[in-house]
Amino acid sequence: MSIGKIRSILYKSAKYLGDINAIKRAVKKGDLTPVLKRIIRRIYGYIAGRGMPK
């Protein structure tokens, strides 16, 4: 397995762990703000990633 493949797997898993963490914080606070911030951050990241040359 190459380093790039390992990096890709780790990045994807970290992305989903961040989502889970936002959900846990929202449940703990009783507020949806952490989840909404996470969704907005993911959308901005998607848009920024599409604008970058490969």
N, C-alpha and C positions, 0 to 999 in steps of 0.2 A: 504494500500500500504506500502510495507516495505521500509526501508531506502536504501537497496541495489538497489531496483527498481528505486527509486527517483534519486539516484546517477547515475545510468546507463542512465536514461533519460537526466539528466543534462549534463553528459559527452558527449553524442551524440550531443546534441544541441550546446554545446560549440565548438565541433569539426567543425560543419557546420558554426557556426558564425565566426570562424577563417578563414574558406575558403572564406566567403563573405567579410570579412575585407581585405583579400589579394587581392581580385578582385577589391574592391573599391580603394585600394592604387595603384594598377596597372593602373586603369583608370585615377586616379588623376595625376600620374607621367607620363602617356603615355608610360609606359614600362612594359614588361611582367615579369621582374625580381621577384617581390613579389609573383606572382603566381607560377613561377618555383621553387622558394625557398620553398613555401608551399607544392608543390607536392613532392619535394625531401624529405622534413621533414616527410610527411605522409608515404612515402615508407620506410624510415628508421625506423619510429615508428612501422610500420607493421612487418618489418623483426625482430626488437628487441622483439616485443610482441610474435612472433612465437617461438623465442628462449628461452623465459622464461617458467619455469615449472609452471603448474597450481596447 
